[in-house]
């Protein structure tokens, strides 16, 4: 049981890190758009956001980590 709680905390930490990274990419895309300039970082940020969108859509518009957390005992 203790191991499951530790794994659940790791899943939640990974989710938080992923969410923050994706949101930071989105902010950078908006910032680049407002500046009217594009660079490789904006392309990379757009790729991260597009990849996350594809994963989200492929999973029925639900976060795939929700099922993992639920299986670990998070209600």
PDB file with SEQRES, HELIX, SHEET and CRYST1 records, atoms N, CA, C and O in Angstrom:
SEQRES   1 A   75  UNK UNK UNK UNK UNK UNK UNK UNK UNK UNK UNK UNK UNK          
SEQRES   2 A   75  UNK UNK UNK UNK UNK UNK UNK UNK UNK UNK UNK UNK UNK          
SEQRES   3 A   75  UNK UNK UNK UNK UNK UNK UNK UNK UNK UNK UNK UNK UNK          
SEQRES   4 A   75  UNK UNK UNK UNK UNK UNK UNK UNK UNK UNK UNK UNK UNK          
SEQRES   5 A   75  UNK UNK UNK UNK UNK UNK UNK UNK UNK UNK UNK UNK UNK          
SEQRES   6 A   75  UNK UNK UNK UNK UNK UNK UNK UNK UNK UNK                      
HELIX    1 AA1 UNK A    2  UNK A   35  1                                  34    
HELIX    2 AA2 UNK A   40  UNK A   58  1                                  19    
HELIX    3 AA3 UNK A   64  UNK A   71  1                                   8    
CRYST1    1.000    1.000    1.000  90.00  90.00  90.00 P 1           1          
ATOM      1  N   UNK A   1       0.821  -1.195   0.000  1.00  0.00           N  
ATOM      2  CA  UNK A   1       0.000   0.000   0.000  1.00  0.00           C  
ATOM      3  C   UNK A   1       0.870   1.266   0.000  1.00  0.00           C  
ATOM      4  O   UNK A   1       0.561   2.248  -0.674  1.00  0.00           O  
ATOM      5  N   UNK A   2       1.945   1.217   0.759  1.00  0.00           N  
ATOM      6  CA  UNK A   2       2.836   2.375   0.823  1.00  0.00           C  
ATOM      7  C   UNK A   2       3.483   2.637  -0.534  1.00  0.00           C  
ATOM      8  O   UNK A   2       3.672   3.788  -0.929  1.00  0.00           O  
ATOM      9  N   UNK A   3       3.822   1.558  -1.244  1.00  0.00           N  
ATOM     10  CA  UNK A   3       4.417   1.698  -2.571  1.00  0.00           C  
ATOM     11  C   UNK A   3       3.438   2.338  -3.548  1.00  0.00           C  
ATOM     12  O   UNK A   3       3.823   3.167  -4.372  1.00  0.00           O  
ATOM     13  N   UNK A   4       2.175   1.947  -3.449  1.00  0.00           N  
ATOM     14  CA  UNK A   4       1.162   2.532  -4.343  1.00  0.00           C  
ATOM     15  C   UNK A   4       1.024   4.026  -4.109  1.00  0.00           C  
ATOM     16  O   UNK A   4       0.878   4.798  -5.057  1.00  0.00           O  
ATOM     17  N   UNK A   5       1.070   4.437  -2.836  1.00  0.00           N  
ATOM     18  CA  UNK A   5       0.969   5.867  -2.537  1.00  0.00           C  
ATOM     19  C   UNK A   5       2.161   6.630  -3.112  1.00  0.00           C  
ATOM     20  O   UNK A   5       2.016   7.743  -3.618  1.00  0.00           O  
ATOM     21  N   UNK A   6       3.336   6.017  -3.026  1.00  0.00           N  
ATOM     22  CA  UNK A   6       4.529   6.668  -3.578  1.00  0.00           C  
ATOM     23  C   UNK A   6       4.440   6.778  -5.099  1.00  0.00           C  
ATOM     24  O   UNK A   6       4.812   7.802  -5.672  1.00  0.00           O  
ATOM     25  N   UNK A   7       3.949   5.730  -5.747  1.00  0.00           N  
ATOM     26  CA  UNK A   7       3.786   5.759  -7.203  1.00  0.00           C  
ATOM     27  C   UNK A   7       2.726   6.789  -7.581  1.00  0.00           C  
ATOM     28  O   UNK A   7       2.889   7.518  -8.559  1.00  0.00           O  
ATOM     29  N   UNK A   8       1.645   6.851  -6.814  1.00  0.00           N  
ATOM     30  CA  UNK A   8       0.592   7.835  -7.071  1.00  0.00           C  
ATOM     31  C   UNK A   8       1.155   9.252  -6.954  1.00  0.00           C  
ATOM     32  O   UNK A   8       0.850  10.112  -7.780  1.00  0.00           O  
ATOM     33  N   UNK A   9       1.968   9.493  -5.938  1.00  0.00           N  
ATOM     34  CA  UNK A   9       2.582  10.820  -5.794  1.00  0.00           C  
ATOM     35  C   UNK A   9       3.496  11.128  -6.976  1.00  0.00           C  
ATOM     36  O   UNK A   9       3.554  12.266  -7.441  1.00  0.00           O  
ATOM     37  N   UNK A  10       4.206  10.117  -7.457  1.00  0.00           N  
ATOM     38  CA  UNK A  10       5.076  10.318  -8.624  1.00  0.00           C  
ATOM     39  C   UNK A  10       4.251  10.639  -9.865  1.00  0.00           C  
ATOM     40  O   UNK A  10       4.630  11.506 -10.653  1.00  0.00           O  
ATOM     41  N   UNK A  11       3.133   9.951 -10.042  1.00  0.00           N  
ATOM     42  CA  UNK A  11       2.245  10.221 -11.187  1.00  0.00           C  
ATOM     43  C   UNK A  11       1.715  11.652 -11.104  1.00  0.00           C  
ATOM     44  O   UNK A  11       1.682  12.370 -12.103  1.00  0.00           O  
ATOM     45  N   UNK A  12       1.303  12.056  -9.908  1.00  0.00           N  
ATOM     46  CA  UNK A  12       0.780  13.413  -9.734  1.00  0.00           C  
ATOM     47  C   UNK A  12       1.871  14.459  -9.970  1.00  0.00           C  
ATOM     48  O   UNK A  12       1.609  15.506 -10.562  1.00  0.00           O  
ATOM     49  N   UNK A  13       3.083  14.180  -9.514  1.00  0.00           N  
ATOM     50  CA  UNK A  13       4.192  15.113  -9.735  1.00  0.00           C  
ATOM     51  C   UNK A  13       4.515  15.219 -11.226  1.00  0.00           C  
ATOM     52  O   UNK A  13       4.746  16.313 -11.741  1.00  0.00           O  
ATOM     53  N   UNK A  14       4.530  14.070 -11.917  1.00  0.00           N  
ATOM     54  CA  UNK A  14       4.775  14.082 -13.357  1.00  0.00           C  
ATOM     55  C   UNK A  14       3.675  14.867 -14.075  1.00  0.00           C  
ATOM     56  O   UNK A  14       3.959  15.646 -14.985  1.00  0.00           O  
ATOM     57  N   UNK A  15       2.433  14.663 -13.670  1.00  0.00           N  
ATOM     58  CA  UNK A  15       1.312  15.375 -14.284  1.00  0.00           C  
ATOM     59  C   UNK A  15       1.466  16.878 -14.098  1.00  0.00           C  
ATOM     60  O   UNK A  15       1.253  17.647 -15.035  1.00  0.00           O  
ATOM     61  N   UNK A  16       1.835  17.297 -12.891  1.00  0.00           N  
ATOM     62  CA  UNK A  16       2.013  18.718 -12.619  1.00  0.00           C  
ATOM     63  C   UNK A  16       3.142  19.303 -13.464  1.00  0.00           C  
ATOM     64  O   UNK A  16       3.009  20.396 -14.014  1.00  0.00           O  
ATOM     65  N   UNK A  17       4.245  18.575 -13.565  1.00  0.00           N  
ATOM     66  CA  UNK A  17       5.369  19.032 -14.382  1.00  0.00           C  
ATOM     67  C   UNK A  17       4.976  19.111 -15.859  1.00  0.00           C  
ATOM     68  O   UNK A  17       5.310  20.079 -16.542  1.00  0.00           O  
ATOM     69  N   UNK A  18       4.274  18.100 -16.344  1.00  0.00           N  
ATOM     70  CA  UNK A  18       3.831  18.104 -17.745  1.00  0.00           C  
ATOM     71  C   UNK A  18       2.876  19.268 -17.999  1.00  0.00           C  
ATOM     72  O   UNK A  18       3.003  19.972 -19.001  1.00  0.00           O  
ATOM     73  N   UNK A  19       1.925  19.469 -17.095  1.00  0.00           N  
ATOM     74  CA  UNK A  19       0.957  20.556 -17.244  1.00  0.00           C  
ATOM     75  C   UNK A  19       1.678  21.904 -17.280  1.00  0.00           C  
ATOM     76  O   UNK A  19       1.396  22.740 -18.138  1.00  0.00           O  
ATOM     77  N   UNK A  20       2.607  22.110 -16.348  1.00  0.00           N  
ATOM     78  CA  UNK A  20       3.335  23.377 -16.299  1.00  0.00           C  
ATOM     79  C   UNK A  20       4.136  23.599 -17.589  1.00  0.00           C  
ATOM     80  O   UNK A  20       4.159  24.707 -18.125  1.00  0.00           O  
ATOM     81  N   UNK A  21       4.783  22.556 -18.076  1.00  0.00           N  
ATOM     82  CA  UNK A  21       5.582  22.660 -19.296  1.00  0.00           C  
ATOM     83  C   UNK A  21       4.706  23.021 -20.494  1.00  0.00           C  
ATOM     84  O   UNK A  21       5.057  23.896 -21.286  1.00  0.00           O  
ATOM     85  N   UNK A  22       3.572  22.346 -20.621  1.00  0.00           N  
ATOM     86  CA  UNK A  22       2.666  22.615 -21.741  1.00  0.00           C  
ATOM     87  C   UNK A  22       2.113  24.032 -21.658  1.00  0.00           C  
ATOM     88  O   UNK A  22       2.022  24.721 -22.674  1.00  0.00           O  
ATOM     89  N   UNK A  23       1.748  24.468 -20.471  1.00  0.00           N  
ATOM     90  CA  UNK A  23       1.231  25.833 -20.319  1.00  0.00           C  
ATOM     91  C   UNK A  23       2.320  26.867 -20.596  1.00  0.00           C  
ATOM     92  O   UNK A  23       2.039  27.910 -21.187  1.00  0.00           O  
ATOM     93  N   UNK A  24       3.547  26.601 -20.182  1.00  0.00           N  
ATOM     94  CA  UNK A  24       4.651  27.518 -20.474  1.00  0.00           C  
ATOM     95  C   UNK A  24       4.881  27.608 -21.978  1.00  0.00           C  
ATOM     96  O   UNK A  24       5.161  28.685 -22.503  1.00  0.00           O  
ATOM     97  N   UNK A  25       4.764  26.486 -22.665  1.00  0.00           N  
ATOM     98  CA  UNK A  25       4.889  26.493 -24.130  1.00  0.00           C  
ATOM     99  C   UNK A  25       3.783  27.338 -24.757  1.00  0.00           C  
ATOM    100  O   UNK A  25       4.025  28.089 -25.702  1.00  0.00           O  
ATOM    101  N   UNK A  26       2.581  27.211 -24.229  1.00  0.00           N  
ATOM    102  CA  UNK A  26       1.457  27.987 -24.758  1.00  0.00           C  
ATOM    103  C   UNK A  26       1.685  29.487 -24.542  1.00  0.00           C  
ATOM    104  O   UNK A  26       1.416  30.291 -25.435  1.00  0.00           O  
ATOM    105  N   UNK A  27       2.172  29.855 -23.377  1.00  0.00           N  
ATOM    106  CA  UNK A  27       2.464  31.264 -23.099  1.00  0.00           C  
ATOM    107  C   UNK A  27       3.542  31.774 -24.056  1.00  0.00           C  
ATOM    108  O   UNK A  27       3.446  32.896 -24.554  1.00  0.00           O  
ATOM    109  N   UNK A  28       4.563  30.962 -24.316  1.00  0.00           N  
ATOM    110  CA  UNK A  28       5.623  31.382 -25.236  1.00  0.00           C  
ATOM    111  C   UNK A  28       5.085  31.556 -26.657  1.00  0.00           C  
ATOM    112  O   UNK A  28       5.474  32.490 -27.358  1.00  0.00           O  
ATOM    113  N   UNK A  29       4.206  30.676 -27.074  1.00  0.00           N  
ATOM    114  CA  UNK A  29       3.598  30.820 -28.404  1.00  0.00           C  
ATOM    115  C   UNK A  29       2.821  32.132 -28.489  1.00  0.00           C  
ATOM    116  O   UNK A  29       2.928  32.858 -29.478  1.00  0.00           O  
ATOM    117  N   UNK A  30       2.042  32.434 -27.457  1.00  0.00           N  
ATOM    118  CA  UNK A  30       1.285  33.693 -27.440  1.00  0.00           C  
ATOM    119  C   UNK A  30       2.223  34.895 -27.434  1.00  0.00           C  
ATOM    120  O   UNK A  30       1.989  35.873 -28.144  1.00  0.00           O  
ATOM    121  N   UNK A  31       3.278  34.824 -26.635  1.00  0.00           N  
ATOM    122  CA  UNK A  31       4.257  35.906 -26.571  1.00  0.00           C  
ATOM    123  C   UNK A  31       4.912  36.127 -27.932  1.00  0.00           C  
ATOM    124  O   UNK A  31       5.063  37.267 -28.372  1.00  0.00           O  
ATOM    125  N   UNK A  32       5.295  35.052 -28.592  1.00  0.00           N  
ATOM    126  CA  UNK A  32       5.905  35.165 -29.922  1.00  0.00           C  
ATOM    127  C   UNK A  32       4.920  35.776 -30.913  1.00  0.00           C  
ATOM    128  O   UNK A  32       5.296  36.595 -31.751  1.00  0.00           O  
ATOM    129  N   UNK A  33       3.671  35.373 -30.809  1.00  0.00           N  
ATOM    130  CA  UNK A  33       2.652  35.930 -31.700  1.00  0.00           C  
ATOM    131  C   UNK A  33       2.439  37.416 -31.486  1.00  0.00           C  
ATOM    132  O   UNK A  33       2.288  38.176 -32.443  1.00  0.00           O  
ATOM    133  N   UNK A  34       2.427  37.826 -30.232  1.00  0.00           N  
ATOM    134  CA  UNK A  34       2.248  39.250 -29.925  1.00  0.00           C  
ATOM    135  C   UNK A  34       3.434  40.060 -30.446  1.00  0.00           C  
ATOM    136  O   UNK A  34       3.257  41.172 -30.943  1.00  0.00           O  
ATOM    137  N   UNK A  35       4.638  39.506 -30.334  1.00  0.00           N  
ATOM    138  CA  UNK A  35       5.833  40.170 -30.852  1.00  0.00           C  
ATOM    139  C   UNK A  35       5.870  40.173 -32.366  1.00  0.00           C  
ATOM    140  O   UNK A  35       6.575  40.982 -32.968  1.00  0.00           O  
ATOM    141  N   UNK A  36       5.122  39.283 -32.984  1.00  0.00           N  
ATOM    142  CA  UNK A  36       5.119  39.191 -34.432  1.00  0.00           C  
ATOM    143  C   UNK A  36       6.360  38.519 -34.979  1.00  0.00           C  
ATOM    144  O   UNK A  36       6.712  38.701 -36.144  1.00  0.00           O  
ATOM    145  N   UNK A  37       7.026  37.740 -34.135  1.00  0.00           N  
ATOM    146  CA  UNK A  37       8.234  37.051 -34.546  1.00  0.00           C  
ATOM    147  C   UNK A  37       8.109  35.572 -34.234  1.00  0.00           C  
ATOM    148  O   UNK A  37       7.426  35.166 -33.294  1.00  0.00           O  
ATOM    149  N   UNK A  38       8.779  34.788 -35.039  1.00  0.00           N  
ATOM    150  CA  UNK A  38       8.785  33.353 -34.823  1.00  0.00           C  
ATOM    151  C   UNK A  38      10.227  32.865 -34.816  1.00  0.00           C  
ATOM    152  O   UNK A  38      11.076  33.407 -35.523  1.00  0.00           O  
ATOM    153  N   UNK A  39      10.493  31.861 -34.032  1.00  0.00           N  
ATOM    154  CA  UNK A  39      11.830  31.290 -33.982  1.00  0.00           C  
ATOM    155  C   UNK A  39      11.715  29.789 -33.728  1.00  0.00           C  
ATOM    156  O   UNK A  39      10.616  29.241 -33.649  1.00  0.00           O  
ATOM    157  N   UNK A  40      12.853  29.145 -33.603  1.00  0.00           N  
ATOM    158  CA  UNK A  40      12.832  27.688 -33.390  1.00  0.00           C  
ATOM    159  C   UNK A  40      12.146  27.314 -32.084  1.00  0.00           C  
ATOM    160  O   UNK A  40      11.475  26.285 -32.002  1.00  0.00           O  
ATOM    161  N   UNK A  41      12.313  28.148 -31.065  1.00  0.00           N  
ATOM    162  CA  UNK A  41      11.660  27.855 -29.784  1.00  0.00           C  
ATOM    163  C   UNK A  41      10.147  27.888 -29.913  1.00  0.00           C  
ATOM    164  O   UNK A  41       9.453  27.076 -29.301  1.00  0.00           O  
ATOM    165  N   UNK A  42       9.633  28.813 -30.699  1.00  0.00           N  
ATOM    166  CA  UNK A  42       8.192  28.868 -30.916  1.00  0.00           C  
ATOM    167  C   UNK A  42       7.719  27.617 -31.650  1.00  0.00           C  
ATOM    168  O   UNK A  42       6.648  27.089 -31.352  1.00  0.00           O  
ATOM    169  N   UNK A  43       8.508  27.145 -32.603  1.00  0.00           N  
ATOM    170  CA  UNK A  43       8.170  25.908 -33.308  1.00  0.00           C  
ATOM    171  C   UNK A  43       8.192  24.708 -32.392  1.00  0.00           C  
ATOM    172  O   UNK A  43       7.319  23.843 -32.466  1.00  0.00           O  
ATOM    173  N   UNK A  44       9.194  24.653 -31.524  1.00  0.00           N  
ATOM    174  CA  UNK A  44       9.281  23.563 -30.562  1.00  0.00           C  
ATOM    175  C   UNK A  44       8.108  23.619 -29.585  1.00  0.00           C  
ATOM    176  O   UNK A  44       7.509  22.591 -29.270  1.00  0.00           O  
ATOM    177  N   UNK A  45       7.786  24.810 -29.110  1.00  0.00           N  
ATOM    178  CA  UNK A  45       6.656  24.974 -28.188  1.00  0.00           C  
ATOM    179  C   UNK A  45       5.354  24.553 -28.867  1.00  0.00           C  
ATOM    180  O   UNK A  45       4.513  23.898 -28.252  1.00  0.00           O  
ATOM    181  N   UNK A  46       5.191  24.926 -30.119  1.00  0.00           N  
ATOM    182  CA  UNK A  46       3.981  24.532 -30.851  1.00  0.00           C  
ATOM    183  C   UNK A  46       3.923  23.018 -31.024  1.00  0.00           C  
ATOM    184  O   UNK A  46       2.846  22.425 -30.966  1.00  0.00           O  
ATOM    185  N   UNK A  47       5.075  22.395 -31.235  1.00  0.00           N  
ATOM    186  CA  UNK A  47       5.111  20.930 -31.362  1.00  0.00           C  
ATOM    187  C   UNK A  47       4.713  20.251 -30.058  1.00  0.00           C  
ATOM    188  O   UNK A  47       3.998  19.249 -30.073  1.00  0.00           O  
ATOM    189  N   UNK A  48       5.167  20.785 -28.939  1.00  0.00           N  
ATOM    190  CA  UNK A  48       4.799  20.224 -27.627  1.00  0.00           C  
ATOM    191  C   UNK A  48       3.288  20.334 -27.413  1.00  0.00           C  
ATOM    192  O   UNK A  48       2.643  19.372 -26.996  1.00  0.00           O  
ATOM    193  N   UNK A  49       2.731  21.508 -27.698  1.00  0.00           N  
ATOM    194  CA  UNK A  49       1.285  21.711 -27.514  1.00  0.00           C  
ATOM    195  C   UNK A  49       0.491  20.820 -28.467  1.00  0.00           C  
ATOM    196  O   UNK A  49      -0.517  20.237 -28.069  1.00  0.00           O  
ATOM    197  N   UNK A  50       0.931  20.711 -29.714  1.00  0.00           N  
ATOM    198  CA  UNK A  50       0.235  19.858 -30.681  1.00  0.00           C  
ATOM    199  C   UNK A  50       0.311  18.387 -30.263  1.00  0.00           C  
ATOM    200  O   UNK A  50      -0.673  17.656 -30.378  1.00  0.00           O  
ATOM    201  N   UNK A  51       1.474  17.955 -29.782  1.00  0.00           N  
ATOM    202  CA  UNK A  51       1.615  16.577 -29.322  1.00  0.00           C  
ATOM    203  C   UNK A  51       0.702  16.273 -28.155  1.00  0.00           C  
ATOM    204  O   UNK A  51       0.073  15.216 -28.109  1.00  0.00           O  
ATOM    205  N   UNK A  52       0.630  17.192 -27.215  1.00  0.00           N  
ATOM    206  CA  UNK A  52      -0.260  17.003 -26.063  1.00  0.00           C  
ATOM    207  C   UNK A  52      -1.711  16.959 -26.511  1.00  0.00           C  
ATOM    208  O   UNK A  52      -2.500  16.172 -25.987  1.00  0.00           O  
ATOM    209  N   UNK A  53      -2.065  17.788 -27.463  1.00  0.00           N  
ATOM    210  CA  UNK A  53      -3.432  17.806 -27.980  1.00  0.00           C  
ATOM    211  C   UNK A  53      -3.778  16.482 -28.649  1.00  0.00           C  
ATOM    212  O   UNK A  53      -4.883  15.966 -28.479  1.00  0.00           O  
ATOM    213  N   UNK A  54      -2.839  15.935 -29.406  1.00  0.00           N  
ATOM    214  CA  UNK A  54      -3.069  14.637 -30.055  1.00  0.00           C  
ATOM    215  C   UNK A  54      -3.251  13.516 -29.030  1.00  0.00           C  
ATOM    216  O   UNK A  54      -4.137  12.675 -29.177  1.00  0.00           O  
ATOM    217  N   UNK A  55      -2.417  13.507 -28.002  1.00  0.00           N  
ATOM    218  CA  UNK A  55      -2.543  12.491 -26.945  1.00  0.00           C  
ATOM    219  C   UNK A  55      -3.893  12.629 -26.249  1.00  0.00           C  
ATOM    220  O   UNK A  55      -4.580  11.636 -26.005  1.00  0.00           O  
ATOM    221  N   UNK A  56      -4.265  13.860 -25.932  1.00  0.00           N  
ATOM    222  CA  UNK A  56      -5.537  14.129 -25.268  1.00  0.00           C  
ATOM    223  C   UNK A  56      -6.711  13.678 -26.135  1.00  0.00           C  
ATOM    224  O   UNK A  56      -7.636  13.034 -25.639  1.00  0.00           O  
ATOM    225  N   UNK A  57      -6.681  14.013 -27.421  1.00  0.00           N  
ATOM    226  CA  UNK A  57      -7.766  13.636 -28.332  1.00  0.00           C  
ATOM    227  C   UNK A  57      -7.815  12.124 -28.538  1.00  0.00           C  
ATOM    228  O   UNK A  57      -8.898  11.541 -28.601  1.00  0.00           O  
ATOM    229  N   UNK A  58      -6.663  11.495 -28.641  1.00  0.00           N  
ATOM    230  CA  UNK A  58      -6.621  10.040 -28.854  1.00  0.00           C  
ATOM    231  C   UNK A  58      -7.161   9.277 -27.646  1.00  0.00           C  
ATOM    232  O   UNK A  58      -7.574   8.123 -27.769  1.00  0.00           O  
ATOM    233  N   UNK A  59      -7.157   9.916 -26.491  1.00  0.00           N  
ATOM    234  CA  UNK A  59      -7.643   9.272 -25.270  1.00  0.00           C  
ATOM    235  C   UNK A  59      -9.083   9.687 -24.955  1.00  0.00           C  
ATOM    236  O   UNK A  59      -9.502   9.638 -23.799  1.00  0.00           O  
ATOM    237  N   UNK A  60      -9.820  10.083 -25.947  1.00  0.00           N  
ATOM    238  CA  UNK A  60     -11.227  10.445 -25.732  1.00  0.00           C  
ATOM    239  C   UNK A  60     -11.411  11.747 -24.989  1.00  0.00           C  
ATOM    240  O   UNK A  60     -12.390  11.915 -24.262  1.00  0.00           O  
ATOM    241  N   UNK A  61     -10.481  12.672 -25.162  1.00  0.00           N  
ATOM    242  CA  UNK A  61     -10.513  13.985 -24.517  1.00  0.00           C  
ATOM    243  C   UNK A  61     -10.530  13.879 -22.996  1.00  0.00           C  
ATOM    244  O   UNK A  61     -11.206  14.640 -22.305  1.00  0.00           O  
ATOM    245  N   UNK A  62      -9.773  12.921 -22.505  1.00  0.00           N  
ATOM    246  CA  UNK A  62      -9.534  12.760 -21.062  1.00  0.00           C  
ATOM    247  C   UNK A  62      -8.029  12.620 -20.875  1.00  0.00           C  
ATOM    248  O   UNK A  62      -7.334  12.076 -21.733  1.00  0.00           O  
ATOM    249  N   UNK A  63      -7.543  13.105 -19.768  1.00  0.00           N  
ATOM    250  CA  UNK A  63      -6.116  12.961 -19.474  1.00  0.00           C  
ATOM    251  C   UNK A  63      -5.804  11.484 -19.258  1.00  0.00           C  
ATOM    252  O   UNK A  63      -6.468  10.833 -18.451  1.00  0.00           O  
ATOM    253  N   UNK A  64      -4.816  10.944 -19.955  1.00  0.00           N  
ATOM    254  CA  UNK A  64      -4.492   9.528 -19.790  1.00  0.00           C  
ATOM    255  C   UNK A  64      -3.981   9.195 -18.387  1.00  0.00           C  
ATOM    256  O   UNK A  64      -4.063   8.045 -17.958  1.00  0.00           O  
ATOM    257  N   UNK A  65      -3.468  10.168 -17.688  1.00  0.00           N  
ATOM    258  CA  UNK A  65      -2.971   9.907 -16.337  1.00  0.00           C  
ATOM    259  C   UNK A  65      -4.099   9.776 -15.313  1.00  0.00           C  
ATOM    260  O   UNK A  65      -3.864   9.297 -14.204  1.00  0.00           O  
ATOM    261  N   UNK A  66      -5.305  10.188 -15.660  1.00  0.00           N  
ATOM    262  CA  UNK A  66      -6.441  10.023 -14.756  1.00  0.00           C  
ATOM    263  C   UNK A  66      -6.706   8.552 -14.504  1.00  0.00           C  
ATOM    264  O   UNK A  66      -6.929   8.148 -13.362  1.00  0.00           O  
ATOM    265  N   UNK A  67      -6.686   7.753 -15.546  1.00  0.00           N  
ATOM    266  CA  UNK A  67      -6.916   6.313 -15.391  1.00  0.00           C  
ATOM    267  C   UNK A  67      -5.800   5.666 -14.579  1.00  0.00           C  
ATOM    268  O   UNK A  67      -6.047   4.771 -13.771  1.00  0.00           O  
ATOM    269  N   UNK A  68      -4.575   6.124 -14.797  1.00  0.00           N  
ATOM    270  CA  UNK A  68      -3.438   5.582 -14.032  1.00  0.00           C  
ATOM    271  C   UNK A  68      -3.625   5.908 -12.548  1.00  0.00           C  
ATOM    272  O   UNK A  68      -3.457   5.033 -11.698  1.00  0.00           O  
ATOM    273  N   UNK A  69      -3.967   7.141 -12.236  1.00  0.00           N  
ATOM    274  CA  UNK A  69      -4.172   7.545 -10.839  1.00  0.00           C  
ATOM    275  C   UNK A  69      -5.338   6.795 -10.225  1.00  0.00           C  
ATOM    276  O   UNK A  69      -5.274   6.395  -9.063  1.00  0.00           O  
ATOM    277  N   UNK A  70      -6.394   6.602 -10.984  1.00  0.00           N  
ATOM    278  CA  UNK A  70      -7.560   5.875 -10.474  1.00  0.00           C  
ATOM    279  C   UNK A  70      -7.188   4.426 -10.151  1.00  0.00           C  
ATOM    280  O   UNK A  70      -7.618   3.884  -9.133  1.00  0.00           O  
ATOM    281  N   UNK A  71      -6.397   3.809 -11.010  1.00  0.00           N  
ATOM    282  CA  UNK A  71      -5.961   2.423 -10.777  1.00  0.00           C  
ATOM    283  C   UNK A  71      -5.054   2.312  -9.545  1.00  0.00           C  
ATOM    284  O   UNK A  71      -4.966   1.251  -8.926  1.00  0.00           O  
ATOM    285  N   UNK A  72      -4.396   3.393  -9.204  1.00  0.00           N  
ATOM    286  CA  UNK A  72      -3.526   3.380  -8.036  1.00  0.00           C  
ATOM    287  C   UNK A  72      -4.279   3.693  -6.740  1.00  0.00           C  
ATOM    288  O   UNK A  72      -3.704   3.654  -5.653  1.00  0.00           O  
ATOM    289  N   UNK A  73      -5.560   4.000  -6.869  1.00  0.00           N  
ATOM    290  CA  UNK A  73      -6.370   4.202  -5.675  1.00  0.00           C  
ATOM    291  C   UNK A  73      -6.813   5.617  -5.428  1.00  0.00           C  
ATOM    292  O   UNK A  73      -7.424   5.889  -4.395  1.00  0.00           O  
ATOM    293  N   UNK A  74      -6.533   6.525  -6.326  1.00  0.00           N  
ATOM    294  CA  UNK A  74      -6.987   7.899  -6.157  1.00  0.00           C  
ATOM    295  C   UNK A  74      -8.418   8.006  -6.677  1.00  0.00           C  
ATOM    296  O   UNK A  74      -8.689   7.659  -7.827  1.00  0.00           O  
ATOM    297  N   UNK A  75      -9.324   8.477  -5.846  1.00  0.00           N  
ATOM    298  CA  UNK A  75     -10.733   8.566  -6.261  1.00  0.00           C  
ATOM    299  C   UNK A  75     -11.103   9.921  -6.764  1.00  0.00           C  
ATOM    300  O   UNK A  75     -12.251  10.145  -7.147  1.00  0.00           O  
TER     301      UNK A  75                                                      
END                                                                             
